[in-house]
């Protein structure tokens, strides 16, 4: 295609991807000429790789009006990329995204980006590392109160998004279960410096508000604190920002208890999944300083792998009655290409405890906004999956609790469609 750049994303900064290692940036182009293929609209949204393995890619667009000749392929044709982070302020998540295949990086001429020290904070016990953003979230006192005040009447807030999404799901006959993941520093506050005790004691109040508004919410903070008191296995990785296989297993068990009480559950198709004996896995977490050598200070975790007749469990199961939507907490220990290993993450343990393999729609970016866009693009309007919503019963929305106090919201985020108009 011959294209003219009309909207661009500024060159990214390391802070925009946090602990993640790669990301794409989004651009909008006016179509001047279609040299090969078919496309009916006057403009097109294009993704270009901008960060790869913590390296900044060169020659990113930096001026509107630039004319480019690009070979574009729908992002859906690259399943290995559909979970990756997308950067930019172009918020139309309802349109199909196209990848500029010339932006797929080569291993030359890459500029190394060093991870800034302020992303991670060392705990009282030196082997424990925490996201610095944990303190910001926990100390954001009563961040949920403006959700119901007149001051936000003309603005989009988190409660608007949650209720709007629930309503859209209900039109498809699908129930919504919210599963916010508490920050590691909430569960291990005795290891973390920088939390005001008064803030920690009120951290669960937002759940009461959501339930009062008619949302079904699983209170993981309460369950995690109880589990930590009575069990020796850690619920979070010491050197990584994500939860451990133990937390995935516990969360899946709690969710499965809810699933088994649903009226549709007895008639749902089920399988007998197997769990292996306890073994050990070594990881180098995403909070580990970047000057560490690959074999330096590896963290060891106990782990049990889930299989179906000795085979890994598929995470793309569009015929499943259950959707697991959200951020990287749904991928860790379940996607070997991205997070350590496969077979011991939340989707795997959900299959084990419920007997049903879930359809995973997860992103490395926003589990609140980006994940809904991914659900629409990669499932609802995916021509390879016609009638996607037929037979769907439950959507489990699992994302980090930090998003509730940090997400930049606008009307475009509220208007992300669920199904094709």
LUMPA-774742 format. One line per 8 residues: for each residue x, y, z of N, C-alpha, C. Coordinates in pm, whole numbers, always signed. Example, Ala and Ser with C-alpha at 12.3 -4.5 7.8 and 13.67 -1.06 7.14 Angstrom:
<recs>
+1319,-569,+780,+1230,-450,+780,+1320,-330,+780; +1285,-225,+708,+1367,-106,+714,+1290,+3,+787
</recs>
This chain:
<recs>
+82,-120,+0,+0,+0,+0,+86,+126,+0; +35,+229,-65,+97,+360,-56,+16,+440,+46; +83,+488,+151,+14,+545,+265,+72,+680,+305; -14,+762,+368,+29,+890,+422,+3,+890,+573; +108,+915,+652,+96,+912,+797,+14,+1032,+846; -95,+1002,+920,-182,+1109,+970,-177,+1123,+1123; -155,+1012,+1193,-141,+1016,+1339,-26,+926,+1378; +60,+974,+1470,+175,+893,+1508,+183,+876,+1658
+260,+777,+1698,+294,+754,+1838,+437,+803,+1860; +460,+889,+1957,+597,+936,+1982,+690,+819,+2012; +820,+835,+1986,+915,+728,+2019,+900,+686,+2164; +895,+557,+2191,+865,+510,+2326,+981,+530,+2423; +945,+533,+2551,+1042,+536,+2659,+1034,+405,+2736; +1140,+371,+2806,+1142,+245,+2878,+1032,+238,+2982; +993,+352,+3038,+887,+353,+3139,+752,+310,+3082; +736,+319,+2951,+608,+284,+2890,+586,+133,+2882
+692,+54,+2900,+673,-92,+2898,+703,-157,+3032; +747,-77,+3130,+771,-132,+3262,+871,-246,+3258; +829,-361,+3311,+919,-476,+3317,+915,-563,+3191; +827,-529,+3096,+816,-610,+2976,+936,-585,+2883; +955,-675,+2788,+1076,-668,+2706,+1052,-617,+2565; +926,-613,+2519,+904,-571,+2381,+766,-509,+2367; +750,-430,+2260,+622,-363,+2238,+613,-313,+2095; +489,-296,+2049,+462,-235,+1919,+400,-98,+1941
+423,-7,+1847,+359,+125,+1849,+256,+131,+1737; +151,+212,+1760,+40,+218,+1666,+40,+352,+1591; +6,+346,+1462,+2,+464,+1376,-123,+457,+1288; -172,+573,+1248,-284,+577,+1154,-238,+640,+1023; -278,+578,+912,-239,+623,+779,-362,+646,+692; -351,+744,+606,-449,+762,+499,-405,+678,+381; -499,+606,+321,-465,+519,+207,-466,+601,+79; -351,+602,+13,-339,+674,-114,-356,+580,-233
-308,+457,-218,-317,+361,-329,-302,+220,-274; -382,+129,-325,-370,-13,-290,-305,-85,-406; -180,-122,-388,-104,-185,-495,-143,-332,-511; -172,-396,-397,-211,-537,-403,-302,-566,-284; -411,-639,-309,-503,-674,-203,-628,-589,-204; -712,-605,-102,-839,-534,-93,-853,-470,+44; -907,-348,+45,-934,-278,+171,-1034,-168,+139; -1144,-160,+216,-1255,-72,+178,-1253,+64,+246
-1178,+81,+356,-1182,+206,+430,-1076,+304,+378; -1092,+431,+418,-1002,+535,+371,-877,+548,+456; -880,+492,+577,-763,+497,+665,-740,+359,+725; -622,+338,+782,-585,+207,+833,-495,+224,+954; -512,+135,+1053,-428,+137,+1172,-315,+36,+1155; -192,+84,+1175,-73,+5,+1148,+11,-7,+1275; +58,-127,+1301,+150,-153,+1412,+291,-170,+1358; +385,-112,+1428,+526,-132,+1399,+596,-170,+1529
+685,-267,+1520,+765,-299,+1638,+853,-180,+1672; +850,-140,+1800,+930,-26,+1844,+1033,-62,+1950; +1001,-163,+2032,+1096,-214,+2132,+1099,-366,+2120; +1219,-420,+2119,+1236,-565,+2104,+1348,-610,+2197; +1315,-701,+2289,+1412,-751,+2385,+1487,-636,+2454; +1407,-537,+2500,+1459,-419,+2570,+1558,-340,+2485; +1536,-343,+2354,+1619,-265,+2262,+1528,-177,+2177; +1569,-53,+2160,+1492,+41,+2081,+1520,+20,+1933
+1413,+3,+1857,+1429,-19,+1714,+1443,+113,+1639; +1526,+119,+1537,+1551,+244,+1465,+1444,+273,+1360; +1450,+396,+1307,+1371,+439,+1192,+1221,+432,+1214; +1177,+470,+1335,+1033,+479,+1360,+980,+610,+1303; +856,+612,+1254,+799,+736,+1201,+801,+847,+1306; +836,+969,+1264,+840,+1081,+1359,+779,+1209,+1305; +712,+1202,+1188,+654,+1322,+1129,+531,+1285,+1048; +419,+1349,+1080,+298,+1325,+1001,+314,+1383,+862
+241,+1326,+768,+251,+1369,+629,+351,+1288,+549; +430,+1205,+618,+528,+1122,+549,+459,+1017,+463; +510,+997,+342,+457,+895,+251,+540,+768,+265; +471,+654,+283,+540,+526,+297,+474,+421,+209; +555,+327,+164,+505,+209,+94,+525,+89,+187; +415,+31,+233,+423,-74,+334,+350,-200,+288; +403,-314,+330,+336,-441,+312,+274,-477,+446; +141,-484,+449,+67,-502,+573,-7,-634,+576
-6,-697,+692,-78,-823,+713,-153,-811,+846; -279,-857,+854,-354,-847,+980,-278,-910,+1096; -282,-845,+1210,-212,-896,+1327,-262,-1035,+1366; -388,-1064,+1337,-442,-1197,+1369,-365,-1309,+1300; -293,-1278,+1193,-215,-1380,+1122,-86,-1412,+1195; -58,-1340,+1304,+63,-1363,+1381,+24,-1395,+1526; -23,-1517,+1551,-68,-1550,+1687,+40,-1533,+1793; +168,-1541,+1751,+276,-1524,+1847,+290,-1381,+1895
+222,-1286,+1828,+233,-1145,+1864,+106,-1088,+1926; -6,-1161,+1922,-135,-1103,+1959,-144,-1067,+2107; -56,-1120,+2193,-60,-1086,+2334,+30,-968,+2369; +109,-920,+2271,+212,-822,+2303,+158,-683,+2328; +240,-605,+2396,+204,-469,+2436,+194,-377,+2315; +91,-293,+2314,+71,-194,+2208,+75,-56,+2271; +165,+29,+2221,+183,+164,+2274,+119,+266,+2182; +66,+373,+2239,+13,+480,+2157,-115,+539,+2211
-150,+657,+2159,-269,+729,+2205,-384,+719,+2106; -369,+638,+2003,-478,+615,+1908,-567,+508,+1969; -684,+547,+2019,-762,+460,+2107,-875,+385,+2039; -879,+384,+1906,-986,+313,+1837,-954,+164,+1836; -997,+96,+1943,-966,-47,+1959,-1066,-136,+1886; -1162,-73,+1816,-1263,-153,+1747,-1220,-193,+1606; -1114,-135,+1554,-1073,-161,+1417,-965,-270,+1411; -961,-339,+1299,-860,-442,+1278,-723,-376,+1268
-624,-437,+1332,-488,-385,+1329,-405,-462,+1228; -319,-390,+1158,-231,-450,+1058,-86,-429,+1099; -6,-532,+1079,+136,-527,+1116,+220,-496,+993; +307,-396,+1007,+407,-367,+904,+516,-472,+916; +518,-566,+823,+610,-680,+839,+756,-638,+825; +781,-522,+764,+920,-476,+755,+973,-431,+890; +882,-412,+989,+927,-368,+1121,+967,-484,+1211; +939,-608,+1168,+981,-723,+1248,+1133,-720,+1258
+1188,-712,+1378,+1329,-677,+1395,+1427,-785,+1353; +1540,-737,+1308,+1655,-822,+1286,+1752,-799,+1400; +1841,-888,+1421,+1930,-880,+1537,+2052,-791,+1512; +2034,-686,+1435,+2144,-595,+1410,+2097,-452,+1430; +2190,-365,+1459,+2163,-222,+1472,+2056,-191,+1575; +2056,-264,+1685,+1960,-240,+1792,+2028,-167,+1907; +1958,-69,+1961,+2011,+11,+2070,+1959,-45,+2203; +2050,-82,+2291,+2012,-140,+2420,+1951,-34,+2511
+1837,-69,+2570,+1774,+18,+2668,+1792,-47,+2806; +1852,+23,+2898,+1872,-31,+3031,+1750,-6,+3118; +1716,-105,+3197,+1601,-94,+3285,+1631,+5,+3396; +1547,+106,+3412,+1571,+206,+3515,+1549,+147,+3654; +1632,+190,+3745,+1629,+132,+3879,+1498,+161,+3952; +1428,+272,+3915,+1307,+306,+3989,+1191,+212,+3959; +1203,+123,+3861,+1096,+29,+3833,+1085,-75,+3943; +1198,-113,+4001,+1201,-215,+4105,+1251,-157,+4236
+1197,-209,+4345,+1238,-168,+4480,+1276,-293,+4558; +1390,-288,+4626,+1433,-403,+4706,+1362,-401,+4840; +1317,-519,+4883,+1244,-531,+5007,+1336,-538,+5128; +1273,-548,+5246,+1349,-560,+5370,+1436,-684,+5366; +1380,-793,+5315,+1461,-912,+5288,+1519,-897,+5148; +1650,-893,+5135,+1715,-848,+5013,+1683,-932,+4891; +1642,-1057,+4909,+1611,-1139,+4792,+1473,-1106,+4734; +1394,-1026,+4804,+1261,-989,+4757,+1266,-856,+4683
+1214,-855,+4560,+1205,-734,+4479,+1059,-703,+4451; +1026,-573,+4451,+888,-528,+4431,+881,-422,+4323; +767,-413,+4257,+743,-301,+4167,+728,-173,+4249; +799,-70,+4210,+787,+57,+4280,+645,+112,+4271; +574,+76,+4164,+438,+125,+4143,+340,+70,+4247; +380,-36,+4318,+294,-90,+4424,+263,+16,+4529; +367,+90,+4570,+348,+191,+4674,+254,+301,+4626; +269,+342,+4500,+180,+445,+4446,+34,+401,+4453
+10,+276,+4413,-128,+226,+4412,-184,+216,+4553; -110,+154,+4643,-162,+130,+4776,-181,+261,+4853; -93,+357,+4829,-103,+485,+4898,-197,+584,+4829; -257,+541,+4718,-359,+625,+4651,-489,+612,+4729; -499,+685,+4835,-607,+667,+4932,-746,+686,+4869; -830,+589,+4894,-971,+599,+4853,-987,+636,+4706; -903,+578,+4620,-907,+613,+4477,-1041,+578,+4413; -1116,+491,+4476,-1244,+446,+4420,-1360,+541,+4452
-1343,+631,+4547,-1454,+717,+4588,-1507,+806,+4475; -1420,+865,+4391,-1473,+950,+4281,-1557,+874,+4180; -1553,+740,+4181,-1631,+664,+4084,-1781,+691,+4095; -1826,+732,+4213,-1970,+747,+4234,-2010,+892,+4263; -1917,+986,+4248,-1949,+1125,+4279,-1992,+1201,+4154; -2057,+1313,+4174,-2102,+1398,+4063,-1985,+1460,+3990; -1869,+1467,+4057,-1752,+1529,+3994,-1708,+1454,+3870; -1737,+1324,+3864,-1694,+1242,+3750,-1810,+1209,+3656
-1919,+1280,+3671,-2038,+1249,+3590,-2010,+1257,+3441; -1926,+1353,+3402,-1897,+1373,+3260,-1767,+1306,+3217; -1712,+1224,+3302,-1588,+1154,+3270,-1610,+1003,+3274; -1523,+932,+3207,-1528,+786,+3212,-1437,+737,+3324; -1488,+658,+3415,-1404,+603,+3521,-1411,+450,+3518; -1339,+389,+3608,-1329,+242,+3609,-1465,+178,+3627; -1546,+231,+3717,-1678,+172,+3741,-1763,+177,+3615; -1755,+286,+3539,-1828,+295,+3412,-1789,+181,+3319
-1659,+158,+3308,-1608,+55,+3217,-1654,-84,+3260; -1644,-112,+3390,-1682,-244,+3440,-1831,-270,+3419; -1914,-172,+3451,-2058,-190,+3437,-2099,-197,+3290; -2035,-116,+3206,-2066,-119,+3062,-2031,-255,+3003; -1916,-308,+3042,-1873,-438,+2990,-1965,-549,+3038; -2005,-541,+3164,-2098,-641,+3217,-2230,-639,+3140; -2279,-518,+3110,-2405,-506,+3036,-2392,-565,+2895; -2280,-539,+2829,-2260,-594,+2695,-2252,-746,+2699
-2189,-801,+2801,-2182,-946,+2814,-2320,-1006,+2839; -2400,-938,+2918,-2534,-988,+2950,-2621,-1000,+2826; -2600,-911,+2728,-2677,-920,+2603,-2642,-1047,+2526; -2526,-1106,+2556,-2485,-1232,+2493,-2512,-1352,+2582; -2577,-1326,+2696,-2606,-1436,+2789,-2485,-1483,+2866; -2387,-1394,+2886,-2260,-1430,+2950,-2248,-1359,+3085; -2212,-1433,+3187,-2188,-1375,+3319,-2044,-1324,+3328; -2022,-1227,+3418,-1890,-1169,+3439,-1844,-1195,+3581
-1720,-1242,+3594,-1656,-1259,+3724,-1527,-1179,+3724; -1518,-1081,+3814,-1397,-1000,+3826,-1300,-1066,+3924; -1173,-1073,+3881,-1068,-1131,+3965,-948,-1037,+3967; -956,-928,+4043,-840,-838,+4052,-728,-904,+4134; -607,-897,+4082,-491,-957,+4150,-428,-852,+4240; -423,-876,+4371,-364,-777,+4462,-214,-764,+4438; -157,-647,+4464,-13,-630,+4449,+65,-722,+4543; +182,-761,+4500,+267,-844,+4584,+294,-778,+4719
+311,-646,+4717,+344,-574,+4841,+228,-571,+4939; +105,-596,+4892,-9,-605,+4982,-4,-734,+5062; +32,-842,+4996,+37,-973,+5061,+164,-988,+5145; +272,-925,+5100,+399,-931,+5174,+438,-791,+5221; +342,-724,+5286,+367,-587,+5331,+477,-581,+5436; +500,-691,+5507,+606,-693,+5608,+744,-697,+5545; +751,-722,+5414,+879,-723,+5343,+902,-593,+5265; +801,-507,+5259,+804,-394,+5167,+811,-262,+5243
+893,-171,+5197,+907,-39,+5257,+831,+63,+5171; +751,+146,+5235,+687,+253,+5159,+536,+251,+5161; +476,+165,+5244,+330,+157,+5251,+282,+216,+5382; +183,+303,+5374,+121,+356,+5494,+22,+253,+5548; +35,+211,+5675,-56,+109,+5730,-203,+143,+5713; -238,+273,+5727,-379,+312,+5712,-430,+286,+5571; -342,+301,+5470,-380,+274,+5332,-403,+126,+5311; -318,+43,+5370,-329,-101,+5353,-458,-154,+5413
-499,-99,+5525,-620,-148,+5592,-747,-119,+5513; -741,-17,+5425,-859,+20,+5347,-854,-34,+5204; -754,-116,+5174,-730,-155,+5036,-845,-236,+4976; -919,-305,+5057,-1028,-391,+5008,-1161,-319,+4994; -1169,-193,+5033,-1298,-123,+5034,-1359,-112,+4895; -1275,-107,+4791,-1329,-93,+4656,-1411,-215,+4617; -1377,-331,+4672,-1452,-453,+4640,-1596,-442,+4690; -1613,-385,+4809,-1748,-366,+4862,-1830,-277,+4770
-1767,-172,+4715,-1836,-82,+4624,-1878,-155,+4496; -1787,-234,+4439,-1818,-305,+4316,-1932,-405,+4337; -1928,-475,+4450,-2036,-570,+4479,-2169,-497,+4498; -2164,-381,+4562,-2286,-303,+4583,-2348,-259,+4451; -2263,-241,+4349,-2310,-199,+4217,-2352,-318,+4131; -2349,-439,+4187,-2399,-556,+4115,-2294,-636,+4042; -2166,-613,+4072,-2058,-687,+4008,-2015,-804,+4095; -1986,-916,+4033,-1939,-1035,+4104,-1787,-1029,+4110
-1731,-1023,+4232,-1588,-1003,+4251,-1532,-1109,+4344; -1420,-1169,+4305,-1348,-1262,+4392,-1242,-1184,+4469; -1251,-1190,+4601,-1160,-1116,+4689,-1034,-1198,+4713; -936,-1182,+4623,-812,-1259,+4636,-725,-1213,+4751; -730,-1085,+4785,-646,-1037,+4895,-679,-1112,+5024; -807,-1125,+5052,-850,-1197,+5171,-803,-1342,+5167; -820,-1407,+5053,-783,-1549,+5040,-631,-1567,+5045; -557,-1476,+4983,-411,-1486,+4981,-351,-1468,+5120
-402,-1370,+5194,-349,-1347,+5328,-375,-1466,+5419; -493,-1527,+5404,-526,-1646,+5483,-436,-1762,+5443; -414,-1778,+5314,-329,-1887,+5265,-185,-1870,+5312; -135,-1747,+5307,+3,-1724,+5350,+20,-1757,+5497; -81,-1730,+5576,-74,-1757,+5720,-63,-1906,+5748; -125,-1988,+5664,-135,-2132,+5691,-49,-2221,+5601; +27,-2160,+5508,+106,-2239,+5414,+245,-2179,+5396; +340,-2265,+5363,+478,-2219,+5350,+515,-2176,+5208
+441,-2220,+5108,+475,-2184,+4971,+442,-2036,+4944; +532,-1971,+4869,+513,-1830,+4839,+405,-1813,+4732; +328,-1706,+4743,+222,-1675,+4648,+270,-1584,+4536; +384,-1521,+4554,+444,-1438,+4450,+590,-1475,+4435; +641,-1454,+4314,+783,-1475,+4290,+862,-1367,+4363; +977,-1403,+4414,+1059,-1306,+4485,+1120,-1203,+4391; +1159,-1246,+4270,+1232,-1158,+4178,+1150,-1117,+4056; +1022,-1149,+4057,+937,-1118,+3943,+813,-1044,+3992
+751,-968,+3903,+633,-890,+3940,+505,-973,+3942; +513,-1099,+3899,+393,-1182,+3887,+379,-1281,+4002; +260,-1340,+4006,+234,-1440,+4108,+302,-1572,+4074; +304,-1661,+4169,+372,-1790,+4156,+275,-1898,+4109; +325,-2017,+4072,+235,-2128,+4040,+141,-2162,+4156; +187,-2145,+4278,+102,-2171,+4394,-20,-2080,+4394; +1,-1951,+4364,-111,-1857,+4359,-204,-1888,+4243; -148,-1928,+4131,-230,-1967,+4015,-321,-2084,+4052
-264,-2181,+4121,-340,-2301,+4161,-450,-2264,+4260; -416,-2184,+4358,-514,-2143,+4458,-627,-2063,+4394; -592,-1967,+4308,-694,-1885,+4242,-785,-1970,+4155; -726,-2063,+4081,-805,-2151,+3995,-902,-2237,+4076; -857,-2282,+4192,-944,-2362,+4279,-1063,-2279,+4327; -1036,-2153,+4365,-1144,-2066,+4413,-1242,-2034,+4301; -1191,-2005,+4183,-1278,-1976,+4069,-1360,-2099,+4031; -1296,-2215,+4033,-1365,-2339,+3995,-1479,-2371,+4090
-1463,-2338,+4217,-1574,-2358,+4311,-1694,-2274,+4272; -1668,-2154,+4219,-1777,-2069,+4171,-1839,-2129,+4045; -1753,-2175,+3953,-1801,-2232,+3828,-1891,-2354,+3854; -1854,-2437,+3948,-1927,-2561,+3973,-2067,-2536,+4028; -2092,-2415,+4076,-2225,-2381,+4126,-2315,-2318,+4020; -2263,-2304,+3898,-2343,-2247,+3790,-2441,-2352,+3736; -2559,-2308,+3695,-2662,-2400,+3646,-2618,-2476,+3522; -2535,-2413,+3439,-2495,-2474,+3313,-2379,-2573,+3329
-2317,-2573,+3447,-2195,-2654,+3463,-2218,-2805,+3447; -2322,-2864,+3506,-2337,-3011,+3494,-2343,-3060,+3351; -2399,-2981,+3260,-2414,-3026,+3121,-2296,-2985,+3032; -2200,-2913,+3085,-2085,-2869,+3005,-1992,-2987,+2976; -1929,-2985,+2858,-1832,-3088,+2824,-1707,-3073,+2910; -1661,-3185,+2963,-1546,-3181,+3054,-1444,-3287,+3017; -1322,-3267,+3062,-1214,-3364,+3045,-1149,-3392,+3179; -1080,-3504,+3186,-1005,-3539,+3306,-860,-3496,+3285
-818,-3394,+3355,-681,-3344,+3342,-594,-3402,+3453; -467,-3415,+3424,-374,-3477,+3518,-274,-3373,+3570; -231,-3393,+3693,-128,-3307,+3751,-9,-3393,+3792; +109,-3346,+3758,+229,-3422,+3785,+281,-3404,+3926; +385,-3477,+3956,+450,-3463,+4086,+523,-3330,+4096; +546,-3288,+4218,+614,-3161,+4240,+757,-3167,+4188; +794,-3065,+4111,+932,-3051,+4065,+976,-2907,+4093; +1093,-2870,+4046,+1145,-2736,+4070,+1176,-2667,+3938
+1154,-2537,+3935,+1188,-2458,+3817,+1272,-2339,+3861; +1372,-2305,+3782,+1455,-2188,+3809,+1417,-2076,+3714; +1397,-1955,+3767,+1360,-1841,+3684,+1449,-1721,+3717; +1462,-1633,+3622,+1520,-1501,+3646,+1409,-1400,+3622; +1357,-1342,+3730,+1239,-1259,+3723,+1260,-1127,+3651; +1147,-1064,+3615,+1154,-939,+3539,+1197,-819,+3623; +1211,-838,+3755,+1260,-730,+3842,+1409,-742,+3869; +1470,-849,+3819,+1613,-870,+3839,+1691,-761,+3767
+1791,-700,+3832,+1872,-597,+3765,+1927,-645,+3633; +1928,-557,+3534,+1967,-595,+3399,+2115,-628,+3384; +2197,-589,+3482,+2339,-623,+3473,+2370,-761,+3530; +2264,-834,+3570,+2284,-970,+3618,+2315,-1063,+3501; +2399,-1159,+3523,+2429,-1258,+3420,+2314,-1357,+3414; +2298,-1428,+3301,+2183,-1518,+3286,+2172,-1622,+3396; +2281,-1665,+3453,+2278,-1769,+3556,+2294,-1714,+3697; +2294,-1583,+3711,+2315,-1522,+3841,+2184,-1505,+3916
+2186,-1547,+4044,+2074,-1525,+4135,+1942,-1577,+4079; +1941,-1699,+4029,+1817,-1758,+3981,+1728,-1793,+4100; +1599,-1775,+4080,+1502,-1808,+4184,+1446,-1946,+4158; +1432,-2025,+4262,+1380,-2161,+4249,+1239,-2168,+4307; +1147,-2227,+4229,+1008,-2238,+4271,+959,-2381,+4259; +877,-2428,+4354,+811,-2557,+4335,+699,-2543,+4233; +677,-2649,+4156,+580,-2639,+4047,+522,-2777,+4015; +394,-2779,+3979,+328,-2901,+3932,+264,-2872,+3798
+293,-2956,+3699,+244,-2932,+3563,+114,-3008,+3537; +24,-2942,+3464,-106,-2999,+3429,-103,-3040,+3282; -154,-3158,+3252,-158,-3208,+3114,-291,-3275,+3085; -316,-3299,+2959,-431,-3377,+2913,-376,-3493,+2830; -380,-3611,+2885,-326,-3730,+2819,-180,-3705,+2779; -103,-3651,+2874,+40,-3623,+2858,+72,-3513,+2758; -28,-3438,+2715,-7,-3328,+2622,-38,-3195,+2690; +28,-3087,+2647,-3,-2955,+2703,-147,-2916,+2673
-202,-2830,+2757,-340,-2784,+2740,-341,-2665,+2645; -429,-2670,+2546,-441,-2558,+2452,-502,-2438,+2523; -445,-2321,+2497,-498,-2198,+2556,-591,-2124,+2459; -592,-2167,+2334,-683,-2110,+2235,-792,-2212,+2209; -902,-2198,+2281,-1015,-2292,+2270,-1144,-2212,+2251; -1165,-2160,+2131,-1279,-2070,+2107,-1415,-2134,+2129; -1423,-2266,+2135,-1551,-2331,+2159,-1581,-2350,+2308; -1488,-2308,+2394,-1509,-2322,+2538,-1621,-2231,+2585
-1698,-2273,+2685,-1801,-2184,+2741,-1743,-2076,+2832; -1611,-2084,+2859,-1548,-1991,+2954,-1436,-1915,+2885; -1435,-1783,+2902,-1328,-1697,+2852,-1248,-1647,+2971; -1117,-1653,+2959,-1027,-1594,+3059,-962,-1472,+2995; -1000,-1355,+3042,-957,-1228,+2983,-870,-1152,+3082; -768,-1080,+3029,-692,-996,+3119,-550,-971,+3076; -460,-957,+3173,-322,-920,+3147,-229,-1039,+3161; -102,-1012,+3184,+0,-1117,+3184,-12,-1214,+3300
-93,-1185,+3399,-116,-1284,+3506,-182,-1410,+3451; -246,-1399,+3335,-308,-1515,+3272,-212,-1590,+3181; -91,-1537,+3164,+9,-1598,+3076,+127,-1658,+3151; +162,-1600,+3265,+281,-1644,+3337,+268,-1791,+3377; +374,-1867,+3355,+382,-2012,+3377,+284,-2090,+3290; +226,-2022,+3190,+132,-2088,+3100,+166,-2064,+2955; +265,-1980,+2930,+308,-1948,+2794,+461,-1948,+2793; +519,-2059,+2749,+664,-2076,+2758,+740,-1977,+2673
+678,-1928,+2567,+746,-1833,+2480,+765,-1697,+2546; +680,-1669,+2642,+683,-1538,+2707,+723,-1545,+2854; +675,-1644,+2926,+692,-1650,+3071,+733,-1788,+3120; +860,-1818,+3113,+926,-1926,+3185,+892,-2067,+3138; +764,-2102,+3138,+725,-2241,+3109,+577,-2247,+3076; +530,-2365,+3043,+389,-2387,+3012,+337,-2499,+3100; +208,-2491,+3136,+145,-2602,+3207,+121,-2578,+3354; +157,-2461,+3407,+140,-2437,+3551,+92,-2295,+3580
+13,-2242,+3487,-43,-2109,+3506,-191,-2117,+3538; -254,-2002,+3550,-396,-1997,+3585,-484,-2076,+3488; -465,-2064,+3354,-551,-2143,+3263,-536,-2294,+3284; -415,-2338,+3312,-391,-2482,+3329,-461,-2535,+3454; -448,-2461,+3564,-511,-2507,+3687,-663,-2490,+3683; -713,-2395,+3605,-858,-2385,+3586,-911,-2510,+3518; -839,-2557,+3418,-880,-2681,+3350,-875,-2799,+3446; -771,-2803,+3528,-756,-2913,+3624,-873,-2918,+3721
-908,-2805,+3780,-1007,-2802,+3887,-1151,-2801,+3836; -1174,-2746,+3716,-1311,-2738,+3665,-1342,-2846,+3562; -1237,-2902,+3501,-1256,-2998,+3394,-1281,-2934,+3259; -1272,-2800,+3252,-1301,-2726,+3129,-1181,-2641,+3091; -1132,-2658,+2969,-1024,-2572,+2919,-1084,-2438,+2878; -1025,-2330,+2927,-1079,-2196,+2900,-1013,-2138,+2775; -1081,-2041,+2714,-1024,-1968,+2600,-953,-1844,+2655; -823,-1837,+2638,-742,-1730,+2697,-727,-1614,+2598
-766,-1496,+2642,-744,-1373,+2567,-671,-1278,+2661; -540,-1273,+2649,-459,-1196,+2743,-358,-1111,+2668; -319,-1000,+2729,-223,-910,+2668,-110,-880,+2766; +2,-833,+2710,+112,-788,+2795,+97,-642,+2832; -11,-580,+2788,-38,-442,+2823,-151,-434,+2923; -246,-347,+2896,-356,-323,+2988,-454,-439,+2988; -474,-497,+3105,-575,-601,+3117,-714,-544,+3127; -723,-414,+3153,-853,-349,+3165,-904,-300,+3031
-818,-232,+2954,-861,-175,+2827,-807,-251,+2706; -676,-274,+2702,-617,-344,+2589,-674,-483,+2569; -705,-551,+2678,-757,-688,+2667,-895,-689,+2602; -978,-589,+2631,-1110,-584,+2567,-1097,-560,+2417; -1001,-476,+2380,-975,-455,+2238,-929,-581,+2170; -844,-657,+2240,-795,-784,+2185,-908,-886,+2172; -999,-888,+2268,-1113,-979,+2262,-1198,-950,+2138; -1221,-823,+2111,-1301,-786,+1995,-1230,-820,+1865
-1103,-780,+1854,-1030,-799,+1728,-994,-945,+1702; -946,-1013,+1806,-892,-1148,+1786,-993,-1260,+1803; -1112,-1226,+1853,-1215,-1327,+1869,-1346,-1286,+1800; -1405,-1177,+1845,-1541,-1143,+1799,-1550,-1123,+1649; -1453,-1053,+1588,-1460,-1025,+1445,-1357,-1104,+1366; -1299,-1203,+1428,-1201,-1288,+1360,-1276,-1380,+1263; -1252,-1367,+1132,-1325,-1450,+1036,-1298,-1599,+1051; -1188,-1633,+1118,-1156,-1774,+1140,-1238,-1835,+1253
-1308,-1749,+1329,-1388,-1798,+1442,-1531,-1743,+1429; -1609,-1792,+1336,-1748,-1743,+1322,-1832,-1786,+1443; -1931,-1705,+1476,-2023,-1736,+1587,-1949,-1760,+1718; -1850,-1676,+1745,-1765,-1697,+1863,-1845,-1700,+1992; -1946,-1615,+2003,-2017,-1602,+2130,-2123,-1709,+2153; -2144,-1794,+2055,-2241,-1901,+2072,-2192,-1999,+2179; -2275,-2023,+2279,-2242,-2118,+2384,-2157,-2063,+2497; -2120,-1935,+2491,-2040,-1876,+2599,-2128,-1855,+2722
-2071,-1885,+2839,-2146,-1875,+2964,-2082,-1781,+3066; -1950,-1777,+3069,-1881,-1702,+3175,-1754,-1638,+3121; -1733,-1512,+3159,-1606,-1446,+3130,-1539,-1410,+3262; -1419,-1464,+3281,-1339,-1435,+3400,-1241,-1324,+3362; -1254,-1211,+3430,-1171,-1094,+3396,-1066,-1077,+3505; -945,-1120,+3475,-836,-1123,+3573,-726,-1025,+3531; -700,-926,+3615,-597,-827,+3585,-544,-768,+3716; -428,-704,+3708,-370,-648,+3829,-456,-537,+3887
-471,-540,+4015,-549,-438,+4086,-493,-298,+4065; -364,-287,+4036,-302,-155,+4019,-370,-74,+3909; -425,-143,+3809,-489,-71,+3699,-609,+12,+3744; -670,-27,+3855,-789,+43,+3900,-759,+186,+3942; -633,+212,+3980,-598,+346,+4026,-506,+420,+3929; -461,+353,+3822,-360,+414,+3737,-402,+432,+3593; -511,+369,+3549,-547,+370,+3408,-591,+508,+3363; -537,+551,+3248,-583,+674,+3185,-709,+642,+3104
-820,+702,+3143,-948,+664,+3085,-1005,+775,+2998; -1081,+736,+2898,-1153,+831,+2814,-1271,+760,+2751; -1349,+834,+2673,-1470,+777,+2616,-1440,+664,+2519; -1326,+670,+2451,-1292,+562,+2358,-1277,+430,+2431; -1223,+433,+2554,-1209,+311,+2631,-1346,+255,+2670; -1442,+343,+2691,-1577,+296,+2724,-1646,+237,+2603; -1613,+287,+2485,-1683,+248,+2364,-1621,+130,+2289; -1530,+59,+2350,-1476,-60,+2285,-1589,-161,+2268
-1620,-202,+2148,-1734,-294,+2128,-1701,-435,+2173; -1804,-510,+2198,-1789,-651,+2231,-1812,-739,+2109; -1912,-704,+2031,-1944,-778,+1909,-1954,-681,+1793; -1952,-735,+1674,-1959,-652,+1555,-2095,-585,+1546; -2099,-452,+1525,-2228,-381,+1518,-2315,-436,+1406
</recs>
